[in-house]
Amino acid sequence: MIPSFAVERTQEIIHIIFQLKEEGIIPNIPVYLDSPMVLKATLVFDKYPQWQDVSHFDLSHMYKNINFISDTEQSKAVVLNDQPKIVIAGSGMLEGGRILQFLT
């Protein structure tokens, strides 16, 4: 079972980033979603839009500029890339998971 609080929080963050970019408040830099669990949950959310309080327009556009990372090699490449970016990664309570690559 996927804990809904973690999944919904990620979807909310993605939506907020989308809105901030649309309004020109933050620059249009790449956004990476680096969490295998949340990636799978995002696909479920997309399949059932009635579970969200987001407009059809926003849903159809908010993932357009998200780079979904599906394997460890892609994750390592993002870590090595020194260009500005936003990374959403599973925290593992900062004791495990891919987030540790970004913190070192």
Number of C-alpha atoms within 10 A of each C-alpha: 3 10 8 10 8 14 17 16 12 21 18 14 12 19 18 13 19 23 15 14 15 13 10 10 10 12 12 15 12 13 19 19 20 24 23 17 13 22 17 13 20 17 10 12 17 14 10 10 13 11 10 14 8 14 10 11 8 12 17 11 12 19 17 9 13 18 13 18 18 15 11 12 10 13 22 14 10 18 17 11 9 8 10 11 14 13 19 18 21 20 13 11 8 11 9 11 14 20 21 14 14 13 8 6
